[in-house]
Amino acid sequence: MSNRIMDPIERLMGLRYKSHPWHGVDVGPDVPEVVTAFIEMVTTDTVKYEVDKMSGYLRIDRPQKYSSVLPALYGFIPQTLSEESVAQIARSKTDRKDLSGDGDPLDICVLTEKNIAHGNLLVYAIPIGGFRMIDGNQADDKIIAVLKDDAVYGHIQSIDQCPEAVITRLKHYFLTYKDLPGTARDCEITHVYGVEECHQVINASLDDYRTKFENLDIVLSQYGMMKK
């Protein structure tokens, strides 16, 4: 798949029209060591925001029902997708043959000491590891990264160098933020993996995206995103 974003016409269109954060933002030349991340939520948000897949604008997914503090910047890596290649890794690591991808771009948490006021922005992040999260029967990996050149976290190169309290807080958030009284929890974190496996998951998600969106114009028309 050619890189549409590097095409001169596509770049000129991006100057006039807002690029779709999933499809229209370049993941970066140094992926998977350094990635561009689109941030949907920051640590002060009490509402769950996510990108609307059709328009590319942020929308309210749901207000948080209970007190739940997001411990890091949260968003996704552009031009990635959790489908068969990502699910295959999860199946091989968990021995669960029923797992599929969740059909979303790959989630990323970005650690920083800075107080970022709002989401809907791009950052350069260095992946250091990840959580193998299983939500129902779907692989829902969470990539853990540090903000590039961050004064406090920027030196961290692997998740095992990260303070244990930070990892515990992240795990608690992802395991509990959907909890409702009287309902059974249907998600788990089966593994915390290091930077090498993290790169493997990112590369797999890039492959899944290329497979799904090899002919982007046709796919977008199927989603109703382009005029016929």
Protein Blocks (a to p, Z undefined) as FASTA:
>chain_A
ZZfklpmklmmmmmmpccdfklmpcfbjkbckbccdddfbdfkbcbdcdddfknopacdf
bdcfbdcddfbdcdddehiacdfklmmmmmmmnopakbccehiacddddddfbdcfbghi
acddddfbdcdddehjaccddcddddehiaklmmpmbfklpcfklmmmmmmmmmmmmpce
hiacfbdcfbdcdfklmmmmmmmmmmmmmmmmmpmmlmmmmnopacZZ
